[in-house]
Amino acid sequence: MTALFTDQYQKLLLDLLRLPSVNPLEAGPDDPPSRLPDLLDRYAAAAADAGLDTVRLAAAPAACLDRPGVPSTVRAAACDPRFLADQPSLLLRLGPERPRVDTVMFNVHLDTVAGHVPPAFDGSRFTGRGAVDAKGPAVALLAGLRAAASHPAVGRDITVLVQAVAGEEGGALGTYGTRPLLEAGHYGRLNVFCEPTGLRALPRATASMTTRITVTGEDAVDDHPDAGHNATVLLGFLAQHLATRLDGAVPGARVCLAGLHTGRTHNRVHGTGTLLVNLSYGTTADGRHLKAAVTRHVSDGLLRFTELFASTREFARTARDGARITRLGWDKHGLPALDNRDPWAEALLARAGARPADGDPGFTCDAIWAAGLDDAFTTVLGPGDLAANHAHAPGEFVDLADLEDFANVVHRLVTLFAEDHRPAPPVRNPV
């Protein structure tokens, strides 16, 4: 079998890995400035060599953030006009514009989480931020499409779209990258979101919500801790209370008790602080149930805290005022979840070499915005594994063999799509 992920694409991946593209919502003080526009220019040039034309390279309009479901962190960051301007998205096309039934679309994100490091390649493994999530899959996609473009029906009878987007990481969840492109109609009969799945074709993607519990009390000196509101004790109690109550509250949902911060000094009572809780869910209805459960259990937790600490010396004031100084807010909520079925498309993916989902519940990614699309089926598919390949963690890597396998799946999938009859989906994606 002829290798598709050739030296040309190995060099391209190393080039893209060298260019930092940390989402500004993720960036820390040690991260270099993002060069995402430069990265997209180089990706577009490589795509042109594979036969794809640039349809659009531009930032999303500011109006896209004035929509339900946009996280509050994104709205706040976008007060800086450079926020959107520095995060454009790229739309590529192989072949002329055609009806949806004759179009296949691939989506891949090129922003990363924090922790940019110089990349390396030892002949069999690439390391560096974005190696598996998702610069590696993005380059393997081009390698596969270049091979597919040699088929006479590809570009002639069918059209391939590629969305190379910003705004997937940092909790942005595609609200200014993928979502506007899909709402503008840039999708196909079959849509593939290139994420690390171990080449399993996942017909689902969970959505997530983030709650922010804020305590705004008064500080106190350590000699008189009873004089203030102890946000550390209150939020710590609520964290444990929510951990026990929310675990399993909605079947299939996942609960991540995340950042808890009150202060860094030892000789004072910190009266203010925040607790962040991230929750994922498999259906839109489960999201509603989960939000109601959080609201209920925070209220119950505050009552329980008062019962336990009202008679103490140091924490009586916190217990008395706990409900008044605690506020439950939502950084993001109300996002859709994807769960769709299509026997024809799933059989096509299997013939192309994608593995079955085998009950994998999936994970949260931009594919959520494909929920409810008319006349379309969407899958999440890509090389590597989020956990095993250390995505979002030190030492992120992807193996050359996995990129080669994905390029071959893309090649076969596009050529089979070109040769196959494409019926309309039998069931609309539920939302």
C-alpha positions as CSV (number, residue, x, y, z in Angstrom):
1,M,0.0,0.0,0.0
2,T,1.3,3.4,-1.0
3,A,2.0,5.7,2.0
4,L,-0.3,8.8,2.1
5,F,1.2,10.6,5.1
6,T,4.4,11.3,3.2
7,D,7.5,13.4,4.1
8,Q,5.5,16.4,2.7
9,Y,2.8,16.0,5.3
10,Q,5.3,15.2,8.1
11,K,7.0,18.5,7.4
12,L,3.7,20.3,7.3
13,L,2.6,18.9,10.7
14,L,5.9,19.9,12.3
15,D,5.5,23.4,10.8
16,L,1.9,23.7,12.2
17,L,3.0,22.4,15.6
18,R,5.7,25.0,15.8
19,L,3.1,27.8,15.3
20,P,1.4,28.5,18.6
21,S,-2.4,28.6,18.3
22,V,-3.5,28.6,21.9
23,N,-7.1,29.7,22.3
24,P,-7.0,33.0,24.1
25,L,-9.6,31.7,26.6
26,E,-6.9,29.1,27.6
27,A,-3.7,31.1,27.3
28,G,-1.5,31.4,30.4
29,P,1.3,33.8,31.1
30,D,3.9,31.4,29.7
31,D,2.1,30.8,26.4
32,P,3.3,32.7,23.3
33,P,0.9,34.8,21.3
34,S,-1.3,32.8,19.0
35,R,-0.4,32.7,15.3
36,L,-3.6,31.1,14.1
37,P,-4.0,33.4,11.1
38,D,-0.5,32.4,9.9
39,L,-1.3,28.7,10.6
40,L,-4.5,28.9,8.5
41,D,-2.6,30.5,5.6
42,R,-0.2,27.6,5.5
43,Y,-3.0,25.1,5.9
44,A,-4.8,26.7,3.0
45,A,-1.7,26.6,0.8
46,A,-1.2,22.9,1.5
47,A,-4.9,22.3,0.8
48,A,-4.5,24.0,-2.6
49,D,-1.8,21.5,-3.4
50,A,-4.3,18.8,-2.6
51,G,-6.8,20.4,-5.0
52,L,-9.0,22.4,-2.6
53,D,-9.9,26.0,-3.1
54,T,-10.3,28.6,-0.4
55,V,-13.9,29.7,-0.2
56,R,-13.6,31.8,2.9
57,L,-10.9,32.8,5.4
58,A,-12.4,35.3,7.8
59,A,-13.3,35.9,11.4
60,A,-16.9,35.3,12.4
61,P,-19.2,38.4,12.7
62,A,-19.6,39.8,16.2
63,A,-23.4,39.2,15.9
64,C,-22.7,35.4,16.2
65,L,-22.0,36.0,19.9
66,D,-25.4,37.6,20.5
67,R,-27.0,34.1,20.5
68,P,-28.4,31.7,23.1
69,G,-25.8,29.2,24.2
70,V,-22.8,31.5,23.9
71,P,-20.7,31.0,27.1
72,S,-20.4,34.1,29.3
73,T,-16.6,33.8,29.1
74,V,-16.7,34.2,25.4
75,R,-18.9,37.3,25.5
76,A,-16.6,38.9,28.1
77,A,-13.5,38.1,26.0
78,A,-15.1,39.5,22.9
79,C,-15.3,43.0,24.4
80,D,-11.7,43.2,23.0
81,P,-12.2,43.6,19.2
82,R,-9.1,41.6,18.5
83,F,-10.6,38.5,20.1
84,L,-12.6,37.5,17.0
85,A,-10.3,39.2,14.5
86,D,-7.3,37.0,15.6
87,Q,-9.4,33.8,15.4
88,P,-10.6,33.4,11.8
89,S,-11.9,30.1,10.4
90,L,-11.2,28.6,7.0
91,L,-13.6,27.1,4.5
92,L,-12.2,25.0,1.7
93,R,-13.9,23.2,-1.2
94,L,-13.0,20.5,-3.7
95,G,-15.3,20.7,-6.7
96,P,-18.0,23.2,-7.3
97,E,-20.9,24.0,-5.0
98,R,-23.4,21.1,-5.2
99,P,-26.6,20.0,-3.5
100,R,-26.2,18.7,0.0
101,V,-26.9,15.1,-1.0
102,D,-23.7,15.2,-3.2
103,T,-21.5,16.8,-0.5
104,V,-19.3,15.4,2.2
105,M,-17.9,17.8,4.8
106,F,-15.0,17.5,7.2
107,N,-14.5,19.7,10.3
108,V,-11.2,20.1,12.2
109,H,-10.1,22.7,14.7
110,L,-6.7,24.2,14.8
111,D,-6.8,26.1,18.1
112,T,-5.2,24.3,21.1
113,V,-5.3,24.3,24.8
114,A,-2.5,26.0,26.8
115,G,1.0,24.5,27.2
116,H,2.6,25.2,23.8
117,V,6.0,23.4,23.6
118,P,8.5,22.9,20.7
119,P,7.5,19.9,18.7
120,A,9.5,16.8,18.0
121,F,9.4,13.8,15.6
122,D,11.5,10.7,16.2
123,G,10.5,8.9,13.0
124,S,7.4,7.3,14.4
125,R,5.9,9.7,16.9
126,F,5.1,13.4,16.8
127,T,4.9,15.3,20.2
128,G,3.7,18.8,20.8
129,R,0.6,20.8,21.7
130,G,-2.1,19.9,19.1
131,A,-0.3,16.7,17.9
132,V,-3.5,14.7,18.4
133,D,-6.0,17.4,19.2
134,A,-6.2,18.3,16.4
135,K,-3.4,19.5,14.1
136,G,-2.3,15.9,13.4
137,P,-5.8,14.8,12.3
138,A,-6.0,18.1,10.2
139,V,-2.9,17.2,8.3
140,A,-3.8,13.5,7.9
141,L,-7.2,14.8,6.5
142,L,-5.3,16.7,3.7
143,A,-3.2,13.6,2.9
144,G,-6.3,11.5,2.5
145,L,-8.1,14.1,0.4
146,R,-5.2,14.5,-1.9
147,A,-5.3,10.8,-2.6
148,A,-9.1,10.8,-3.0
149,A,-8.9,13.7,-5.5
150,S,-7.3,11.4,-8.0
151,H,-10.6,9.5,-8.4
152,P,-12.4,10.9,-11.4
153,A,-15.7,11.2,-9.6
154,V,-14.3,13.3,-6.7
155,G,-14.8,16.9,-7.6
156,R,-16.7,15.9,-10.7
157,D,-19.8,14.2,-9.2
158,I,-19.4,15.1,-5.6
159,T,-18.0,18.0,-3.6
160,V,-15.8,17.9,-0.5
161,L,-16.0,20.8,2.1
162,V,-13.4,21.3,4.8
163,Q,-14.0,23.5,7.8
164,A,-10.7,24.4,9.6
165,V,-12.0,26.3,12.6
166,A,-11.0,28.4,15.6
167,G,-12.9,28.5,18.8
168,E,-13.2,24.8,19.8
169,E,-11.0,24.9,22.9
170,G,-11.2,27.0,26.0
171,G,-14.9,26.3,26.5
172,A,-15.8,28.3,23.4
173,L,-17.4,25.1,22.0
174,G,-17.6,26.3,18.4
175,T,-19.8,29.3,19.0
176,Y,-17.7,31.5,16.8
177,G,-16.1,28.9,14.5
178,T,-18.2,25.8,13.6
179,R,-21.7,27.1,14.5
180,P,-21.8,30.1,12.1
181,L,-20.4,27.9,9.2
182,L,-23.1,25.2,9.8
183,E,-25.8,27.8,10.1
184,A,-24.7,29.3,6.8
185,G,-25.3,25.9,5.2
186,H,-21.7,24.7,4.8
187,Y,-22.3,21.0,5.5
188,G,-23.1,17.9,3.5
189,R,-25.1,14.7,3.4
190,L,-22.3,13.2,5.5
191,N,-20.3,15.2,8.0
192,V,-17.1,14.1,9.8
193,F,-15.7,15.9,12.8
194,C,-12.0,15.0,13.0
195,E,-11.3,14.3,16.7
196,P,-9.3,11.5,18.4
197,T,-11.7,8.5,18.6
198,G,-9.3,5.6,17.9
199,L,-10.9,5.5,14.5
200,R,-14.3,4.7,16.0
201,A,-17.1,6.3,14.2
202,L,-19.1,8.0,17.0
203,P,-22.6,9.1,15.9
204,R,-22.9,11.2,19.1
205,A,-21.3,14.0,21.0
206,T,-22.1,15.1,24.5
207,A,-22.7,18.7,25.4
208,S,-21.6,20.4,28.5
209,M,-22.6,23.2,30.9
210,T,-20.5,25.1,33.5
211,T,-21.9,26.5,36.7
212,R,-20.1,29.1,38.7
213,I,-20.9,29.3,42.4
214,T,-19.8,32.6,43.9
215,V,-19.5,33.7,47.5
216,T,-19.3,37.4,48.2
217,G,-18.8,37.8,51.9
218,E,-16.5,39.8,54.2
219,D,-12.9,39.0,55.0
220,A,-11.6,38.7,58.6
221,V,-8.2,38.7,60.4
222,D,-7.0,35.3,61.6
223,D,-7.1,36.5,65.2
224,H,-10.9,36.8,64.9
225,P,-12.0,34.3,62.2
226,D,-15.6,34.4,63.5
227,A,-15.9,38.0,62.4
228,G,-15.9,37.2,58.7
229,H,-17.4,34.9,56.2
230,N,-15.3,31.8,55.5
231,A,-15.7,31.2,51.7
232,T,-13.2,28.4,51.9
233,V,-15.3,26.3,54.3
234,L,-18.6,27.2,52.6
235,L,-17.4,26.4,49.0
236,G,-15.5,23.4,50.2
237,F,-18.6,22.0,51.8
238,L,-20.7,22.7,48.7
239,A,-18.1,21.0,46.5
240,Q,-18.3,17.8,48.6
241,H,-22.1,18.0,48.8
242,L,-22.5,18.4,45.0
243,A,-20.0,15.6,44.4
244,T,-22.1,13.1,46.3
245,R,-25.5,14.4,45.1
246,L,-24.7,14.8,41.4
247,D,-22.8,11.6,40.9
248,G,-25.3,9.5,39.0
249,A,-28.1,12.0,39.4
250,V,-28.7,11.8,35.6
251,P,-27.7,8.5,34.0
252,G,-24.8,8.9,31.6
253,A,-24.0,12.4,32.7
254,R,-20.4,13.2,33.9
255,V,-19.6,15.6,36.7
256,C,-16.3,17.4,37.0
257,L,-15.7,19.4,40.2
258,A,-13.2,21.8,38.8
259,G,-11.6,25.1,40.0
260,L,-12.1,26.2,43.7
261,H,-10.4,29.4,44.6
262,T,-10.7,31.7,47.7
263,G,-7.2,32.9,48.5
264,R,-3.5,32.2,48.9
265,T,-2.7,33.5,52.4
266,H,-2.8,31.6,55.7
267,N,-3.4,34.4,58.1
268,R,-6.8,35.6,57.1
269,V,-10.4,34.4,56.5
270,H,-11.1,34.8,52.8
271,G,-14.7,36.0,52.4
272,T,-15.0,35.7,48.7
273,G,-14.4,32.8,46.2
274,T,-15.7,30.7,43.4
275,L,-16.4,27.1,42.6
276,L,-16.6,25.8,39.1
277,V,-18.5,22.7,38.1
278,N,-18.5,21.3,34.6
279,L,-21.2,18.8,33.6
280,S,-21.6,16.8,30.4
281,Y,-24.7,15.1,29.1
282,G,-25.8,12.9,26.2
283,T,-29.1,14.4,25.3
284,T,-30.6,17.9,25.3
285,A,-33.3,16.7,27.7
286,D,-30.7,15.3,30.1
287,G,-29.1,18.7,30.1
288,R,-32.3,20.3,31.3
289,H,-32.6,17.6,34.1
290,L,-29.0,18.1,35.1
291,K,-29.4,21.9,35.4
292,A,-32.4,21.5,37.6
293,A,-30.6,19.0,39.8
294,V,-27.7,21.4,40.3
295,T,-30.0,24.2,41.3
296,R,-31.8,22.0,43.7
297,H,-28.7,20.5,45.3
298,V,-27.0,23.9,45.8
299,S,-30.1,25.1,47.7
300,D,-30.1,21.9,49.7
301,G,-26.4,22.2,50.4
302,L,-26.8,25.7,51.8
303,L,-29.5,24.5,54.1
304,R,-27.4,21.6,55.3
305,F,-24.4,23.9,55.8
306,T,-26.5,26.1,58.1
307,E,-27.6,23.1,60.1
308,L,-24.1,21.8,60.6
309,F,-22.3,25.1,61.3
310,A,-24.8,27.3,63.0
311,S,-23.7,26.3,66.5
312,T,-20.0,26.6,65.9
313,R,-17.9,29.5,67.2
314,E,-15.8,30.3,64.1
315,F,-18.3,29.7,61.3
316,A,-21.7,30.8,62.8
317,R,-21.8,34.0,60.8
318,T,-21.0,32.1,57.6
319,A,-23.8,29.7,58.4
320,R,-26.3,32.5,59.1
321,D,-25.5,34.4,56.0
322,G,-24.6,31.5,53.6
323,A,-27.7,31.7,51.4
324,R,-27.4,35.5,51.1
325,I,-23.8,35.7,50.1
326,T,-23.9,32.7,47.7
327,R,-24.9,33.0,44.1
328,L,-25.4,30.3,41.5
329,G,-24.6,31.4,37.9
330,W,-24.0,29.7,34.6
331,D,-21.0,30.3,32.4
332,K,-22.6,28.2,29.7
333,H,-25.8,26.1,29.5
334,G,-28.6,25.1,27.1
335,L,-26.2,23.6,24.4
336,P,-27.6,20.8,22.2
337,A,-26.2,17.3,22.2
338,L,-25.7,15.2,19.1
339,D,-27.1,11.6,18.8
340,N,-28.1,10.5,15.3
341,R,-28.5,7.3,13.3
342,D,-28.3,6.5,9.6
343,P,-27.8,2.8,8.5
344,W,-26.5,3.9,5.0
345,A,-23.9,6.3,6.4
346,E,-22.8,4.0,9.2
347,A,-22.3,1.1,6.7
348,L,-20.3,3.4,4.4
349,L,-18.0,4.4,7.3
350,A,-17.5,0.7,8.2
351,R,-16.6,-0.1,4.6
352,A,-14.1,2.8,4.7
353,G,-12.4,1.2,7.7
354,A,-13.9,3.1,10.6
355,R,-14.5,1.0,13.6
356,P,-18.0,0.8,15.2
357,A,-18.8,2.9,18.2
358,D,-19.5,-0.1,20.5
359,G,-21.5,1.9,23.0
360,D,-18.9,4.6,23.4
361,P,-20.8,7.6,24.9
362,G,-18.6,10.1,23.0
363,F,-17.3,13.4,24.3
364,T,-18.0,17.1,24.0
365,C,-16.8,18.8,20.7
366,D,-18.1,21.1,18.0
367,A,-20.2,18.3,16.5
368,I,-23.0,19.3,18.9
369,W,-23.9,22.0,16.4
370,A,-24.8,19.4,13.8
371,A,-27.7,18.2,16.0
372,G,-30.9,18.8,14.1
373,L,-29.4,19.5,10.7
374,D,-31.8,18.6,7.9
375,D,-30.9,15.8,5.4
376,A,-27.5,15.1,7.1
377,F,-25.7,12.5,9.2
378,T,-22.8,13.4,11.4
379,T,-20.0,11.3,12.9
380,V,-17.0,12.1,15.1
381,L,-13.9,10.2,13.8
382,G,-10.2,10.5,14.0
383,P,-6.8,9.0,15.0
384,G,-5.5,8.5,18.5
385,D,-7.3,8.8,21.8
386,L,-7.9,11.8,24.0
387,A,-6.7,10.2,27.2
388,A,-4.0,7.8,26.0
389,N,-2.4,10.4,23.7
390,H,-2.3,13.0,26.5
391,A,-4.5,15.6,24.8
392,H,-4.9,18.6,27.1
393,A,-1.9,17.3,29.1
394,P,1.9,17.4,29.1
395,G,3.5,15.1,26.6
396,E,0.7,15.2,24.0
397,F,1.6,12.9,21.0
398,V,0.3,11.1,18.0
399,D,1.9,8.2,16.1
400,L,2.7,8.3,12.4
401,A,1.0,5.0,12.0
402,D,-2.3,6.3,13.3
403,L,-2.1,9.4,11.1
404,E,-1.5,7.1,8.1
405,D,-4.5,4.9,9.0
406,F,-6.7,8.0,9.3
407,A,-5.5,9.3,5.9
408,N,-6.4,6.0,4.4
409,V,-9.9,6.0,6.0
410,V,-10.5,9.5,4.6
411,H,-9.3,8.4,1.1
412,R,-11.6,5.4,1.1
413,L,-14.6,7.2,2.6
414,V,-14.5,10.0,0.0
415,T,-14.1,7.6,-2.9
416,L,-16.9,5.3,-1.7
417,F,-19.1,8.4,-1.1
418,A,-18.4,9.3,-4.8
419,E,-19.3,5.9,-6.0
420,D,-22.3,5.1,-3.8
421,H,-26.0,6.0,-4.0
422,R,-26.8,8.5,-1.3
423,P,-30.4,8.2,0.0
424,A,-31.9,10.9,2.2
425,P,-31.5,10.2,6.0
426,P,-34.4,8.1,7.3
427,V,-34.7,10.0,10.6
428,R,-33.9,13.6,11.4
429,N,-31.2,14.1,14.1
430,P,-33.0,14.4,17.4
431,V,-32.4,17.6,19.5
